[in-house]
Amino acid sequence: MKIGTRSAALAVGLLGLAAGAAWAHGGATGIVKERMDAMEDISQNVKTVGQMLKGTTTYDPAEVARAGSAIAARAGDAMTGLFPEGSLQHPSEASPEIWADWPKFSAYAESLQSSALTLKDLAAQGAEQKAVAAAFGKVAATCKSCHEAFRIKK
């Protein structure tokens, strides 16, 4: 079964973000590099699941569960901990708005963790692929919303 058009569009958009991420990380050090590496890890796991749900690769519930777990491990407090106030050194793509609206940013980090854990649990329990795709759509939508609100536009 394939994912819906909206989820597929979100996945494709996130794949595009991932493609440029490696290039953009050049020269990053310290906490900025740590968070860019964390975002790249999230992106790679989103890409893995997105490809399976689009039918580009074989659907593997165990791999989806692993990816959901990996995303969740980088979200929540683990994510917010990578954003100490004022950590805007080049080549950071973090907007100062993160610290101006910390509750909203923190809520996105928690939402990502929650939706990734739901994705993991559904896949591990053998849920129908449609339910897994819906959970994945929430993961992708959270990434997209947070990037739109808190990532510097290029």
Short mmCIF file of the C-alpha atoms (twelve columns), coordinates in Angstrom:
data_MODEL
# 
_entry.id   MODEL 
# 
loop_
_atom_site.group_PDB 
_atom_site.id 
_atom_site.type_symbol 
_atom_site.label_atom_id 
_atom_site.label_alt_id 
_atom_site.label_comp_id 
_atom_site.label_asym_id 
_atom_site.label_seq_id 
_atom_site.Cartn_x 
_atom_site.Cartn_y 
_atom_site.Cartn_z 
_atom_site.pdbx_PDB_model_num 
ATOM 1   C CA . MET A 1   0.000  0.000  0.000  1 
ATOM 2   C CA . LYS A 2   1.272  3.470  -0.755 1 
ATOM 3   C CA . ILE A 3   0.942  6.619  1.312  1 
ATOM 4   C CA . GLY A 4   -1.444 9.412  0.407  1 
ATOM 5   C CA . THR A 5   -0.530 12.368 -1.767 1 
ATOM 6   C CA . ARG A 6   -0.120 14.759 1.165  1 
ATOM 7   C CA . SER A 7   2.192  12.437 3.107  1 
ATOM 8   C CA . ALA A 8   4.172  11.737 -0.055 1 
ATOM 9   C CA . ALA A 9   4.596  15.459 -0.692 1 
ATOM 10  C CA . LEU A 10  5.834  15.996 2.864  1 
ATOM 11  C CA . ALA A 11  8.280  13.124 2.492  1 
ATOM 12  C CA . VAL A 12  9.604  14.458 -0.815 1 
ATOM 13  C CA . GLY A 13  10.073 17.901 0.726  1 
ATOM 14  C CA . LEU A 14  11.975 16.465 3.641  1 
ATOM 15  C CA . LEU A 15  14.153 14.451 1.274  1 
ATOM 16  C CA . GLY A 16  15.068 17.689 -0.466 1 
ATOM 17  C CA . LEU A 17  16.029 19.219 2.856  1 
ATOM 18  C CA . ALA A 18  18.203 16.206 3.592  1 
ATOM 19  C CA . ALA A 19  20.021 16.477 0.271  1 
ATOM 20  C CA . GLY A 20  21.191 19.994 1.054  1 
ATOM 21  C CA . ALA A 21  21.981 19.280 4.691  1 
ATOM 22  C CA . ALA A 22  25.352 17.616 4.180  1 
ATOM 23  C CA . TRP A 23  26.584 20.512 2.066  1 
ATOM 24  C CA . ALA A 24  25.349 23.110 4.564  1 
ATOM 25  C CA . HIS A 25  27.171 21.518 7.512  1 
ATOM 26  C CA . GLY A 26  30.612 22.549 6.266  1 
ATOM 27  C CA . GLY A 27  32.525 24.399 8.970  1 
ATOM 28  C CA . ALA A 28  30.057 23.688 11.784 1 
ATOM 29  C CA . THR A 29  31.618 23.102 15.197 1 
ATOM 30  C CA . GLY A 30  30.517 22.541 18.777 1 
ATOM 31  C CA . ILE A 31  26.822 22.526 19.623 1 
ATOM 32  C CA . VAL A 32  25.889 23.762 16.136 1 
ATOM 33  C CA . LYS A 33  27.568 20.709 14.586 1 
ATOM 34  C CA . GLU A 34  25.972 18.430 17.169 1 
ATOM 35  C CA . ARG A 35  22.483 19.650 16.355 1 
ATOM 36  C CA . MET A 36  23.114 19.619 12.592 1 
ATOM 37  C CA . ASP A 37  24.276 16.019 12.944 1 
ATOM 38  C CA . ALA A 38  21.156 15.207 14.980 1 
ATOM 39  C CA . MET A 39  18.918 16.806 12.352 1 
ATOM 40  C CA . GLU A 40  20.727 14.858 9.630  1 
ATOM 41  C CA . ASP A 41  20.104 11.636 11.565 1 
ATOM 42  C CA . ILE A 42  16.411 12.490 11.865 1 
ATOM 43  C CA . SER A 43  16.315 13.341 8.168  1 
ATOM 44  C CA . GLN A 44  17.927 10.041 7.156  1 
ATOM 45  C CA . ASN A 45  15.423 8.090  9.241  1 
ATOM 46  C CA . VAL A 46  12.521 10.063 7.764  1 
ATOM 47  C CA . LYS A 47  13.916 9.326  4.307  1 
ATOM 48  C CA . THR A 48  14.128 5.603  5.077  1 
ATOM 49  C CA . VAL A 49  10.504 5.418  6.179  1 
ATOM 50  C CA . GLY A 50  9.286  7.711  3.409  1 
ATOM 51  C CA . GLN A 51  10.867 5.532  0.734  1 
ATOM 52  C CA . MET A 52  9.232  2.425  2.180  1 
ATOM 53  C CA . LEU A 53  5.809  4.025  2.376  1 
ATOM 54  C CA . LYS A 54  6.093  5.383  -1.174 1 
ATOM 55  C CA . GLY A 55  6.968  1.891  -2.387 1 
ATOM 56  C CA . THR A 56  10.462 2.897  -3.521 1 
ATOM 57  C CA . THR A 57  11.936 0.307  -1.157 1 
ATOM 58  C CA . THR A 58  10.417 -2.775 0.453  1 
ATOM 59  C CA . TYR A 59  8.236  -2.061 3.451  1 
ATOM 60  C CA . ASP A 60  9.852  -3.464 6.599  1 
ATOM 61  C CA . PRO A 61  7.904  -2.858 9.824  1 
ATOM 62  C CA . ALA A 62  10.965 -3.650 11.956 1 
ATOM 63  C CA . GLU A 63  12.965 -0.996 10.112 1 
ATOM 64  C CA . VAL A 64  10.127 1.516  10.472 1 
ATOM 65  C CA . ALA A 65  10.042 0.803  14.214 1 
ATOM 66  C CA . ARG A 66  13.817 1.250  14.429 1 
ATOM 67  C CA . ALA A 67  13.625 4.549  12.530 1 
ATOM 68  C CA . GLY A 68  10.764 5.785  14.726 1 
ATOM 69  C CA . SER A 69  12.785 4.958  17.810 1 
ATOM 70  C CA . ALA A 70  15.849 6.753  16.406 1 
ATOM 71  C CA . ILE A 71  13.812 9.872  15.596 1 
ATOM 72  C CA . ALA A 72  12.222 9.859  19.060 1 
ATOM 73  C CA . ALA A 73  15.664 9.581  20.670 1 
ATOM 74  C CA . ARG A 74  16.727 12.821 18.932 1 
ATOM 75  C CA . ALA A 75  13.488 14.688 19.747 1 
ATOM 76  C CA . GLY A 76  11.987 16.102 22.945 1 
ATOM 77  C CA . ASP A 77  14.513 17.151 25.582 1 
ATOM 78  C CA . ALA A 78  17.377 15.718 23.518 1 
ATOM 79  C CA . MET A 79  16.510 18.201 20.775 1 
ATOM 80  C CA . THR A 80  15.877 21.247 22.948 1 
ATOM 81  C CA . GLY A 81  19.166 20.556 24.746 1 
ATOM 82  C CA . LEU A 82  20.955 21.185 21.454 1 
ATOM 83  C CA . PHE A 83  19.651 24.755 21.337 1 
ATOM 84  C CA . PRO A 84  21.264 26.701 24.164 1 
ATOM 85  C CA . GLU A 85  20.294 30.350 23.955 1 
ATOM 86  C CA . GLY A 86  22.302 32.335 21.439 1 
ATOM 87  C CA . SER A 87  23.899 29.369 19.651 1 
ATOM 88  C CA . LEU A 88  23.723 30.958 16.229 1 
ATOM 89  C CA . GLN A 89  27.288 30.492 15.023 1 
ATOM 90  C CA . HIS A 90  27.730 30.026 11.291 1 
ATOM 91  C CA . PRO A 91  26.583 27.837 9.558  1 
ATOM 92  C CA . SER A 92  23.619 27.482 11.924 1 
ATOM 93  C CA . GLU A 93  20.222 27.629 10.268 1 
ATOM 94  C CA . ALA A 94  18.474 28.251 13.590 1 
ATOM 95  C CA . SER A 95  16.404 31.394 13.745 1 
ATOM 96  C CA . PRO A 96  16.588 33.648 16.819 1 
ATOM 97  C CA . GLU A 97  12.800 33.121 16.942 1 
ATOM 98  C CA . ILE A 98  13.510 29.801 18.689 1 
ATOM 99  C CA . TRP A 99  14.437 31.640 21.861 1 
ATOM 100 C CA . ALA A 100 11.765 34.320 21.394 1 
ATOM 101 C CA . ASP A 101 9.078  31.600 21.357 1 
ATOM 102 C CA . TRP A 102 10.715 28.783 23.316 1 
ATOM 103 C CA . PRO A 103 7.369  27.245 24.407 1 
ATOM 104 C CA . LYS A 104 6.323  26.763 20.767 1 
ATOM 105 C CA . PHE A 105 9.731  25.364 19.796 1 
ATOM 106 C CA . SER A 106 9.707  23.033 22.789 1 
ATOM 107 C CA . ALA A 107 6.183  21.887 21.898 1 
ATOM 108 C CA . TYR A 108 7.358  20.949 18.396 1 
ATOM 109 C CA . ALA A 109 10.247 18.939 19.889 1 
ATOM 110 C CA . GLU A 110 7.821  17.094 22.191 1 
ATOM 111 C CA . SER A 111 5.337  16.545 19.367 1 
ATOM 112 C CA . LEU A 112 8.080  15.057 17.215 1 
ATOM 113 C CA . GLN A 113 9.036  12.673 19.984 1 
ATOM 114 C CA . SER A 114 5.437  11.653 20.624 1 
ATOM 115 C CA . SER A 115 4.587  11.123 16.962 1 
ATOM 116 C CA . ALA A 116 7.835  9.192  16.362 1 
ATOM 117 C CA . LEU A 117 7.050  6.898  19.302 1 
ATOM 118 C CA . THR A 118 3.560  6.332  17.887 1 
ATOM 119 C CA . LEU A 119 5.149  5.476  14.524 1 
ATOM 120 C CA . LYS A 120 7.524  3.044  16.237 1 
ATOM 121 C CA . ASP A 121 4.776  1.399  18.288 1 
ATOM 122 C CA . LEU A 122 2.383  0.990  15.367 1 
ATOM 123 C CA . ALA A 123 5.071  -0.571 13.176 1 
ATOM 124 C CA . ALA A 124 6.288  -2.847 15.988 1 
ATOM 125 C CA . GLN A 125 2.719  -4.021 16.677 1 
ATOM 126 C CA . GLY A 126 2.136  -4.887 13.034 1 
ATOM 127 C CA . ALA A 127 -0.470 -2.203 12.414 1 
ATOM 128 C CA . GLU A 128 -1.835 -1.777 8.911  1 
ATOM 129 C CA . GLN A 129 0.458  0.220  6.677  1 
ATOM 130 C CA . LYS A 130 -2.226 2.899  6.323  1 
ATOM 131 C CA . ALA A 131 -2.074 3.582  10.088 1 
ATOM 132 C CA . VAL A 132 1.722  3.639  9.965  1 
ATOM 133 C CA . ALA A 133 1.574  6.088  7.054  1 
ATOM 134 C CA . ALA A 134 -0.762 8.368  9.022  1 
ATOM 135 C CA . ALA A 135 1.650  8.359  11.957 1 
ATOM 136 C CA . PHE A 136 4.521  9.075  9.598  1 
ATOM 137 C CA . GLY A 137 2.540  11.995 8.177  1 
ATOM 138 C CA . LYS A 138 2.422  13.508 11.676 1 
ATOM 139 C CA . VAL A 139 6.197  13.118 12.053 1 
ATOM 140 C CA . ALA A 140 6.804  14.774 8.682  1 
ATOM 141 C CA . ALA A 141 4.279  17.544 9.340  1 
ATOM 142 C CA . THR A 142 5.932  18.366 12.674 1 
ATOM 143 C CA . CYS A 143 9.339  18.642 11.000 1 
ATOM 144 C CA . LYS A 144 7.897  20.857 8.284  1 
ATOM 145 C CA . SER A 145 6.028  23.141 10.708 1 
ATOM 146 C CA . CYS A 146 9.040  23.587 12.962 1 
ATOM 147 C CA . HIS A 147 11.329 24.336 10.028 1 
ATOM 148 C CA . GLU A 148 8.868  26.887 8.670  1 
ATOM 149 C CA . ALA A 149 8.660  28.627 12.051 1 
ATOM 150 C CA . PHE A 150 12.241 28.357 13.282 1 
ATOM 151 C CA . ARG A 151 14.669 27.733 10.437 1 
ATOM 152 C CA . ILE A 152 16.333 30.600 8.615  1 
ATOM 153 C CA . LYS A 153 14.887 30.897 5.129  1 
ATOM 154 C CA . LYS A 154 17.447 30.632 2.354  1 
# 
